Amino acid sequence: MFQAIGRAQTDAIVLSISVAHWAIPTALSSAVGLTPFGRLHIVLQIGFSVRPFTNNGSGVEHMRLILLMIVFISIAGPVAGQEFAIEGTKGTKLTAARIADFDRPWAMTFLPDGTLLVTEKKGVLLHVTKDGSKTEVQGLWRVAYGGQGGLGDVVLHPDFNSNLWVYISYAERSNRSGTIGAVVVRAKLDMKNSPPRLSSVEKLWVQEPKVTGRGHYSHRIAFGPGGKMFITSGDRQKLKPAQNFSGHLGKVLRLNADGTVPNDNPWQDRGEIAKQFWTVGHRNMLGIDFDSDGRMWVHEMGPRHGDELNVIIAGTNYGWPIVSNGDHYSGIPIPDHDTRPEFEAPRAYWVPSIAPSGLVIYDGDIFPEWKGNAMIGGLISKALIHVDLEGDTAKEAERFKWGERIREVEQGPDGALYVLEDGSGGRLLKLTPGR
């Protein structure tokens, strides 16, 4: 195809490659003597098949420049729709297709038309089309960005088609003391105009107390089968407040969709804040979903190992920080769950840690053998973890690894699985059965 390029076009190629060449690692470029790795050996074969454009000696240079351009395109990152294969530990094959890249993405949710809302921790909400085009949603507010804090979860009201309510969590700094806590708001999403915009913002819940530090906000949101809103409120790395009924830290909360407190929550006689509690004794819960029988599943990070997957039962204490199947980071042991049967034990736990983040219980048709099973993103484990759920029991079935930390996992309306990779340049990938 290179023989069809005219001389005027080659000048443009020379100009573009002179800029692009700076982005190529020195070890890769020594004239045409590039070190092949990954897919680059294919590029070299293509490059050497090109004939010189002229017979005056400059053709060789043109060939080298075009080769560099091809290599640059190969290593500069995948383009939308690029696919790669993933094989699980039990041999299950997946195909991953890149849709878009983000700067420290945290959560995503699908709109009724199949497009997405994606949050970035620094305080950006993006509307993402099916082909990966991104538009920043206007009307967002300042967040306390840093550590594990920033912009958090985003979910739709169950009746979004009629009321346009979007629910968003984030970290908020106190104006007076500088302490930080999680917040949940709702806002109307206007998609009729461009760019999209949030309006009619209502603050529904504020994590109390605000404390120092920048970790363990949790602030995942989910609506249950009955339309109630559940919020995970992490222990903020303060440990003991998870057993304290005077504050939100280390709890799962149950509220009405407008932020008011249902009168049938389990703790009605332990103070006003405790009326919001559904369960207590948790650490850092970054995944929440419901199975087809209405059971709520929540995973939480253990300390030094001991990550948990729990069935959430109203009025129950899950034991943190009194019990855990992990130990403190200092090495000081924590009694295991089986030493204190009065606390609810996890249905599955992990030693060593997987650092779970993101959870979906699959109910689509593309992976029929996975129906009713949990898919969990793993940060430190750099894996997507398939967990077999049978009633209220859980057991890891398989892991899928491709060398990236997984921040979030969701099921799309098409039945495919979608994952967000963690960190700067984190990709949104669509996972389908392997070919």
Secondary structure as GFF3:
##gff-version 3
##sequence-region A 1 435
A	DSSP	three_ten_helix	2	4	.	.	.	ID=ss1
A	DSSP	alpha_helix	7	20	.	.	.	ID=ss2
A	DSSP	three_ten_helix	21	23	.	.	.	ID=ss3
A	DSSP	three_ten_helix	26	28	.	.	.	ID=ss4
A	DSSP	alpha_helix	40	48	.	.	.	ID=ss5
A	DSSP	alpha_helix	58	75	.	.	.	ID=ss6
A	DSSP	beta_strand	83	87	.	.	.	ID=ss7
A	DSSP	beta_strand	93	103	.	.	.	ID=ss8
A	DSSP	beta_strand	105	110	.	.	.	ID=ss9
A	DSSP	beta_strand	116	120	.	.	.	ID=ss10
A	DSSP	beta_strand	124	128	.	.	.	ID=ss11
A	DSSP	beta_strand	134	136	.	.	.	ID=ss12
A	DSSP	beta_strand	151	156	.	.	.	ID=ss13
A	DSSP	alpha_helix	160	163	.	.	.	ID=ss14
A	DSSP	beta_strand	165	173	.	.	.	ID=ss15
A	DSSP	beta_strand	180	190	.	.	.	ID=ss16
A	DSSP	beta_strand	197	206	.	.	.	ID=ss17
A	DSSP	beta_strand	218	223	.	.	.	ID=ss18
A	DSSP	beta_strand	229	233	.	.	.	ID=ss19
A	DSSP	three_ten_helix	240	243	.	.	.	ID=ss20
A	DSSP	beta_strand	251	255	.	.	.	ID=ss21
A	DSSP	three_ten_helix	273	276	.	.	.	ID=ss22
A	DSSP	beta_strand	277	280	.	.	.	ID=ss23
A	DSSP	beta_strand	284	290	.	.	.	ID=ss24
A	DSSP	beta_strand	296	301	.	.	.	ID=ss25
A	DSSP	beta_strand	307	312	.	.	.	ID=ss26
A	DSSP	beta_strand	316	317	.	.	.	ID=ss27
A	DSSP	three_ten_helix	337	339	.	.	.	ID=ss28
A	DSSP	beta_strand	348	350	.	.	.	ID=ss29
A	DSSP	beta_strand	356	361	.	.	.	ID=ss30
A	DSSP	three_ten_helix	368	370	.	.	.	ID=ss31
A	DSSP	beta_strand	374	378	.	.	.	ID=ss32
A	DSSP	beta_strand	383	390	.	.	.	ID=ss33
A	DSSP	beta_strand	393	400	.	.	.	ID=ss34
A	DSSP	beta_strand	406	411	.	.	.	ID=ss35
A	DSSP	beta_strand	417	421	.	.	.	ID=ss36
A	DSSP	beta_strand	424	433	.	.	.	ID=ss37
###
